[in-house]
Amino acid sequence: MLCKPIFSALGPLVALPLAACSPSQPAPQPKAETAPTTEPAPAAPTAPQPTPATDSHTPSKPGALKTFTDWTVGCDNTLRCTLGSLLPEAGGETMITLNLTREPGPVASGGGKIALALDTRNDAAATKRPPASFTVDGKSIALDDAAALAAAITNARSLKILDANGATLATVSLTGAAAALRYIDARQGRTGSTDAIVAKGSAPSAASTPPLPTITAIAPSGTAAKLTAAQVATMRKRATCDLASFPDGADESITTHETHALGGGKSLVILPCSTGAYNLIGALFIVDGARITPAQLDAPSGFEATGADTGTPVKSVINGTFENGILTSYAKGRGLGDCGSHQSFVWDATRFRLSEQADMGECRGNIDYITTWRAKVVR
């Protein structure tokens, strides 16, 4: 018998009605020779415990990018797909780029939604005159109407981004846009269906929604190890770090190692190992007491599959950080940051697992990278 509310652990918190409790009744007087009896108090109800999420142990396999002239496109492991505009190879004054992202799944089941993102961070004019609308072949389209824009550019010649006064901020090439959208139709299983954007047909949608992988990660705890000079020297030797690549008089913040507690007495070491024009390569080690071993990753990081040096087993990250239990790597293809790879890894007590990756393969002005892998992280 429950005499207090309980709450659903699976949805919005909903109070259930109290169970009826019998009113007290006068108890008959016991005989003098009989000791009164006491009913045991009812046990307090135990709140339902959520079922721990199970690690799916899904091998990480980021999606590939494909370029159609002035647009690049890619899908992640759940078939969420994005196409992004590219600036002219010869360059130009405007630096505004446009991305359209379509969710997987049939429209009838709530899937297939389209989102739009404009990136103006590198455009000086757009910081003073923000984009306010589009015109496609002269037809006005609202700035937030992603579905209308996607449908309009499939057979259009001209796309302009306008400010609030109707002045043109940028003209976006549509060469390759229809092919990129057709590619998304095919990857999401919409070709020939009513849900397609370009390859429309009369068939019902067969779009699938692959599940999001789950990673059971360890929340960082404990105190980070303090390394001796001899330990640091040993790690540099194992990773064959090229200290000569650092400029003379480089700031200590660039050349000094970082240590971060992982839990269970283990610490992560990010050891600056070599540097290039835009990238600082950090070798990765795990310290467990007196034992030092190269950290293991379940996916290649940065530009190299092998790590800090092709002749060693030591893995690395590029421009790496470790914060809130997330190890990041950001490999830049050039200083503008308009090509390269962003990655996030989490620790599962034995290795670092790829939880998210976004890439841009074309160095043509688009700094809004396309997500190619993602997972749900539970701790």
Salt bridges, closest charged atoms under 4 A:
ASP55 OD1 - HIS57 ND1 3.65
ASP55 OD1 - ARG353 NH2 2.96
ASP70 OD1 - ARG364 NH2 2.76
ASP76 OD2 - ARG374 NE 2.57
GLU89 OE2 - ARG364 NH1 3.82
GLU103 OE2 - ARG80 NE 3.08
ASP119 OD2 - ARG121 NH2 2.48
ASP163 OD2 - ARG129 NE 2.92
ASP195 OD2 - ARG190 NH1 3.54
GLU258 OE1 - HIS260 NE2 2.80
ASP298 OD2 - ARG353 NE 3.70
ASP338 OD2 - ARG334 NH2 2.57
ASP348 OD2 - ARG353 NH1 3.01
